[in-house]
Amino acid sequence: MKRLFAAAIVCMVLLTACGQSSDENATTTTAATTSAAATTSAAAVSSAQPTETTEAVTASVSGEVVEIKEKLFLAQLNDVYLNQDEYLGKTIKFEGMFTKYYWEETDMTYYLVYRNSPGCCGADGQAGFEVLWKDDKGKTYPQENDWCEVTGTLESYEEEGESYLRIALSSLTVLPTRGEEFVSQ
């Protein structure tokens, strides 16, 4: 119930951000907002309850590696965010576009692999995970908008009293072929 309340608050915040100019949005975007956007975009899927989707999402938890596939990207992402206790510590694998956000208030840069999705104002959502090399010695991040395959362990962390999810990377590979940039299920 607490998570549903948090998702509702995030949705309200995202809806009020639609009136800002893109320059204002760019300077106020954080990993928190990005994670929240992924949660909110994925939460929109929870209202659709097809049995096939539910079974496919549940089945993805059973293996050693939870692979978030293109066809049910938002549904699987939604399941991870809503049932994070079942996924924390598991290996997650998925593909998406790479981007980074600098948050001036904390002087931190956040890295994200995501796909575009429905959002508060049409097709302006981003659904994915923050990614982070735990040991970044000799490790680099890809270029903006590179299509990547990510594998790593799902973990949660706290920042300014809020809890967020991210993938502690074991691999991040730039792929030559892109998948679907926009997902709606």
Contacts in CASP RR format, 6 or more apart in sequence:
PFRMAT RR
TARGET T0000
AUTHOR 0000-0000-0000
METHOD contacts of the structure
MODEL  1
MKRLFAAAIVCMVLLTACGQSSDENATTTTAATTSAAATTSAAAVSSAQP
TETTEAVTASVSGEVVEIKEKLFLAQLNDVYLNQDEYLGKTIKFEGMFTK
YYWEETDMTYYLVYRNSPGCCGADGQAGFEVLWKDDKGKTYPQENDWCEV
TGTLESYEEEGESYLRIALSSLTVLPTRGEEFVSQ
3 81 0 8 1.000
3 82 0 8 1.000
7 39 0 8 1.000
7 40 0 8 1.000
7 43 0 8 1.000
10 36 0 8 1.000
10 37 0 8 1.000
10 39 0 8 1.000
10 40 0 8 1.000
11 40 0 8 1.000
11 43 0 8 1.000
11 120 0 8 1.000
13 33 0 8 1.000
13 36 0 8 1.000
14 33 0 8 1.000
14 36 0 8 1.000
14 37 0 8 1.000
14 40 0 8 1.000
14 119 0 8 1.000
14 120 0 8 1.000
15 120 0 8 1.000
17 25 0 8 1.000
17 28 0 8 1.000
17 33 0 8 1.000
17 120 0 8 1.000
18 120 0 8 1.000
18 121 0 8 1.000
18 124 0 8 1.000
20 28 0 8 1.000
27 104 0 8 1.000
29 101 0 8 1.000
29 103 0 8 1.000
30 101 0 8 1.000
30 103 0 8 1.000
30 105 0 8 1.000
30 106 0 8 1.000
30 110 0 8 1.000
31 101 0 8 1.000
31 103 0 8 1.000
31 108 0 8 1.000
31 110 0 8 1.000
31 112 0 8 1.000
31 130 0 8 1.000
31 159 0 8 1.000
31 164 0 8 1.000
31 166 0 8 1.000
32 159 0 8 1.000
32 160 0 8 1.000
32 162 0 8 1.000
32 164 0 8 1.000
34 101 0 8 1.000
34 110 0 8 1.000
34 112 0 8 1.000
34 114 0 8 1.000
34 126 0 8 1.000
34 128 0 8 1.000
34 130 0 8 1.000
35 129 0 8 1.000
35 130 0 8 1.000
35 164 0 8 1.000
35 165 0 8 1.000
35 166 0 8 1.000
37 119 0 8 1.000
37 125 0 8 1.000
37 126 0 8 1.000
37 127 0 8 1.000
38 77 0 8 1.000
38 81 0 8 1.000
38 114 0 8 1.000
38 126 0 8 1.000
38 127 0 8 1.000
38 128 0 8 1.000
38 129 0 8 1.000
39 81 0 8 1.000
40 119 0 8 1.000
40 120 0 8 1.000
41 74 0 8 1.000
41 77 0 8 1.000
41 117 0 8 1.000
41 118 0 8 1.000
41 119 0 8 1.000
41 125 0 8 1.000
41 126 0 8 1.000
41 127 0 8 1.000
42 74 0 8 1.000
42 75 0 8 1.000
42 77 0 8 1.000
42 78 0 8 1.000
42 80 0 8 1.000
42 81 0 8 1.000
42 117 0 8 1.000
42 127 0 8 1.000
43 78 0 8 1.000
43 81 0 8 1.000
43 82 0 8 1.000
44 74 0 8 1.000
44 118 0 8 1.000
44 119 0 8 1.000
45 53 0 8 1.000
45 74 0 8 1.000
45 75 0 8 1.000
45 78 0 8 1.000
45 185 0 8 1.000
46 78 0 8 1.000
46 82 0 8 1.000
48 185 0 8 1.000
53 72 0 8 1.000
53 75 0 8 1.000
53 185 0 8 1.000
56 72 0 8 1.000
56 75 0 8 1.000
56 76 0 8 1.000
57 72 0 8 1.000
57 75 0 8 1.000
57 76 0 8 1.000
57 78 0 8 1.000
57 79 0 8 1.000
58 79 0 8 1.000
60 66 0 8 1.000
60 67 0 8 1.000
60 68 0 8 1.000
60 69 0 8 1.000
60 76 0 8 1.000
60 79 0 8 1.000
61 79 0 8 1.000
61 86 0 8 1.000
61 87 0 8 1.000
61 90 0 8 1.000
64 91 0 8 1.000
65 90 0 8 1.000
65 91 0 8 1.000
65 92 0 8 1.000
65 93 0 8 1.000
65 151 0 8 1.000
66 76 0 8 1.000
66 80 0 8 1.000
66 87 0 8 1.000
66 90 0 8 1.000
66 91 0 8 1.000
66 92 0 8 1.000
66 93 0 8 1.000
67 92 0 8 1.000
67 93 0 8 1.000
67 94 0 8 1.000
68 76 0 8 1.000
68 77 0 8 1.000
68 80 0 8 1.000
68 92 0 8 1.000
68 93 0 8 1.000
68 94 0 8 1.000
69 76 0 8 1.000
69 94 0 8 1.000
70 95 0 8 1.000
70 179 0 8 1.000
70 180 0 8 1.000
70 183 0 8 1.000
71 185 0 8 1.000
72 185 0 8 1.000
73 94 0 8 1.000
73 115 0 8 1.000
73 117 0 8 1.000
73 127 0 8 1.000
73 180 0 8 1.000
73 183 0 8 1.000
73 185 0 8 1.000
74 117 0 8 1.000
74 127 0 8 1.000
74 183 0 8 1.000
74 184 0 8 1.000
74 185 0 8 1.000
75 185 0 8 1.000
77 127 0 8 1.000
77 128 0 8 1.000
80 87 0 8 1.000
80 92 0 8 1.000
80 154 0 8 1.000
80 165 0 8 1.000
81 165 0 8 1.000
84 154 0 8 1.000
84 156 0 8 1.000
84 165 0 8 1.000
87 154 0 8 1.000
88 154 0 8 1.000
88 155 0 8 1.000
88 156 0 8 1.000
89 153 0 8 1.000
89 154 0 8 1.000
89 155 0 8 1.000
90 153 0 8 1.000
90 154 0 8 1.000
91 151 0 8 1.000
91 152 0 8 1.000
91 153 0 8 1.000
91 154 0 8 1.000
91 170 0 8 1.000
92 129 0 8 1.000
92 150 0 8 1.000
92 151 0 8 1.000
92 152 0 8 1.000
92 153 0 8 1.000
92 154 0 8 1.000
92 167 0 8 1.000
93 149 0 8 1.000
93 150 0 8 1.000
93 151 0 8 1.000
93 152 0 8 1.000
94 113 0 8 1.000
94 128 0 8 1.000
94 129 0 8 1.000
94 149 0 8 1.000
94 150 0 8 1.000
95 113 0 8 1.000
95 147 0 8 1.000
95 148 0 8 1.000
95 149 0 8 1.000
95 150 0 8 1.000
95 175 0 8 1.000
95 179 0 8 1.000
96 113 0 8 1.000
96 114 0 8 1.000
96 115 0 8 1.000
96 128 0 8 1.000
96 147 0 8 1.000
96 148 0 8 1.000
96 149 0 8 1.000
96 150 0 8 1.000
96 179 0 8 1.000
96 181 0 8 1.000
97 113 0 8 1.000
97 114 0 8 1.000
97 115 0 8 1.000
97 116 0 8 1.000
97 145 0 8 1.000
97 146 0 8 1.000
97 147 0 8 1.000
97 148 0 8 1.000
97 181 0 8 1.000
98 111 0 8 1.000
98 112 0 8 1.000
98 113 0 8 1.000
98 141 0 8 1.000
98 142 0 8 1.000
98 143 0 8 1.000
98 144 0 8 1.000
98 145 0 8 1.000
98 146 0 8 1.000
98 147 0 8 1.000
98 148 0 8 1.000
98 174 0 8 1.000
99 111 0 8 1.000
99 112 0 8 1.000
99 114 0 8 1.000
99 144 0 8 1.000
99 145 0 8 1.000
100 109 0 8 1.000
100 110 0 8 1.000
100 111 0 8 1.000
100 112 0 8 1.000
100 141 0 8 1.000
100 144 0 8 1.000
101 109 0 8 1.000
101 110 0 8 1.000
101 112 0 8 1.000
102 108 0 8 1.000
102 109 0 8 1.000
102 110 0 8 1.000
103 109 0 8 1.000
103 110 0 8 1.000
106 159 0 8 1.000
106 160 0 8 1.000
110 130 0 8 1.000
111 130 0 8 1.000
111 131 0 8 1.000
111 132 0 8 1.000
111 141 0 8 1.000
112 126 0 8 1.000
112 128 0 8 1.000
112 129 0 8 1.000
112 130 0 8 1.000
112 131 0 8 1.000
113 128 0 8 1.000
113 129 0 8 1.000
113 131 0 8 1.000
113 148 0 8 1.000
113 150 0 8 1.000
113 167 0 8 1.000
113 172 0 8 1.000
114 126 0 8 1.000
114 127 0 8 1.000
114 128 0 8 1.000
114 129 0 8 1.000
115 126 0 8 1.000
115 127 0 8 1.000
115 128 0 8 1.000
115 180 0 8 1.000
115 181 0 8 1.000
115 182 0 8 1.000
115 183 0 8 1.000
116 123 0 8 1.000
116 124 0 8 1.000
116 125 0 8 1.000
116 126 0 8 1.000
116 127 0 8 1.000
116 181 0 8 1.000
116 182 0 8 1.000
116 183 0 8 1.000
117 123 0 8 1.000
117 125 0 8 1.000
117 126 0 8 1.000
117 127 0 8 1.000
117 182 0 8 1.000
117 183 0 8 1.000
117 184 0 8 1.000
118 125 0 8 1.000
118 184 0 8 1.000
119 125 0 8 1.000
123 182 0 8 1.000
127 183 0 8 1.000
129 150 0 8 1.000
129 154 0 8 1.000
129 165 0 8 1.000
129 166 0 8 1.000
129 167 0 8 1.000
130 164 0 8 1.000
130 165 0 8 1.000
130 166 0 8 1.000
130 167 0 8 1.000
131 150 0 8 1.000
131 166 0 8 1.000
131 167 0 8 1.000
131 169 0 8 1.000
131 172 0 8 1.000
132 166 0 8 1.000
132 167 0 8 1.000
132 168 0 8 1.000
132 169 0 8 1.000
133 139 0 8 1.000
133 141 0 8 1.000
133 169 0 8 1.000
133 172 0 8 1.000
134 168 0 8 1.000
134 169 0 8 1.000
139 169 0 8 1.000
141 172 0 8 1.000
142 148 0 8 1.000
142 172 0 8 1.000
142 174 0 8 1.000
143 174 0 8 1.000
146 174 0 8 1.000
147 174 0 8 1.000
147 175 0 8 1.000
147 177 0 8 1.000
147 178 0 8 1.000
147 179 0 8 1.000
148 172 0 8 1.000
148 173 0 8 1.000
148 174 0 8 1.000
148 175 0 8 1.000
149 171 0 8 1.000
149 172 0 8 1.000
149 173 0 8 1.000
149 175 0 8 1.000
150 167 0 8 1.000
150 169 0 8 1.000
150 171 0 8 1.000
150 172 0 8 1.000
151 169 0 8 1.000
151 170 0 8 1.000
151 171 0 8 1.000
151 172 0 8 1.000
152 167 0 8 1.000
152 168 0 8 1.000
152 169 0 8 1.000
152 170 0 8 1.000
152 171 0 8 1.000
153 167 0 8 1.000
153 168 0 8 1.000
153 170 0 8 1.000
154 165 0 8 1.000
154 166 0 8 1.000
154 167 0 8 1.000
154 168 0 8 1.000
155 165 0 8 1.000
155 166 0 8 1.000
155 167 0 8 1.000
155 168 0 8 1.000
156 163 0 8 1.000
156 164 0 8 1.000
156 165 0 8 1.000
156 166 0 8 1.000
157 163 0 8 1.000
157 164 0 8 1.000
157 166 0 8 1.000
158 164 0 8 1.000
END
